[in-house]
Amino acid sequence: MRAFTVFASYLGLLIALGLAACGVARSEYVSVCYNDAQEEVPCCGPAGEKYACPPDAGDDADVDAGDDVDAGEEDGGPEAGTSCPGQCVTPGIGVWEHFPSFVWMGKETDPLPPPLPGTVRETWVDVTFAEPACPACSCATPSDACILPAAWNVESTACQDNTIPTITSFGAPAGWDGTCSPENALPAGLDCGGVPCAGSLVVEPPTLAPCVPEPAIPPEGQPLPPPVRTRVIEVASADFGNCDGFKACIPNTPAGYRLCIVADGLGAAHPCPDAWPERHTGWEQAEEGRHCSACTCGPVEGGSCTVRVKAYTDGACGNEQASMSLSSNGGTKCVDLLSGAAVGSKTAEILSYDAGACQPSGGDIVGETFTAWPVTYCCLAELTPPP
């Protein structure tokens, strides 16, 4: 830009000389001068060779140099050509929106500012996501982990008979504790296709209850805490009048808002201009999408449960006719009954129990944080009210 200014000065000189040589009335050429900040400033030097006045030349340099400048009011008054009913501010250049925006920033729980007319956008800045941490999973064995046999069947054949039997259920009630139960009793002489129904008793083994995962995390997982973030309400400003130099004229900043220039997308990574020193970065969307996976337990390892089951002909567990022991590590067992006799009641008792252990898993970080469309606000320093 400085090279362009020098070029303009020489170009003006050549034009002036050409006009004089052709006998045309010559008017003094006034160059446009810029300082190092690329702001329009008064010019110094002879006609056709003007340059930016030194900083101590004062506002009256052009008047001393013979330029016709209407300074308006005395020192401190508006510059010539200014007609801004609002405020003159340094606009954004390059990746920054030209006109600054009115910006409100606050906590998510803060009341929102008074609404303003114009294009409104809500974003999030100064976002901090929680450090990903999940509880350590463990597995506990329940005190009543030995589950008594529930499937009892009376078959019409003896245990060693290979013919296909008729099967009649003699099952135990749900949640049975092993005390005397007449559930599904078979009367004496019950006929099954021409043969007595009571030939043998087949009972499935006890089982071990699964371990209980701790802590109890829902199957869909436990979400991480939401991010700490600052809510932003951004309202775009617009041209409002005329300012001298490179200034932009916008309305005065409404109460509760700040004045910031804005950059989006790839431009959000650029540093703030010197005139707008306070930087806030964020996104249009910033959500926590991670969660802790549910705790689970593998099968019981090293555990066992042994029970003794008995069947009786009467309904009060007084006349025993069959007994056998079963282990959770074994299979189904069969015992012969008195053919055609009644099967009136049953009992079961735990002989031994070893809880064993389960291998825990889960409690892992699953998912990712979600952010979309970067945005940066470079703001004027917020004024601190006097004490």
Summary of the structure (lengths in Angstrom):
residues: 387
radius of gyration: 46.1
end to end distance: 45.2
largest distance: 144.7
contacts: 1095
relative contact order: 0.20
helix: 8%
strand: 36%
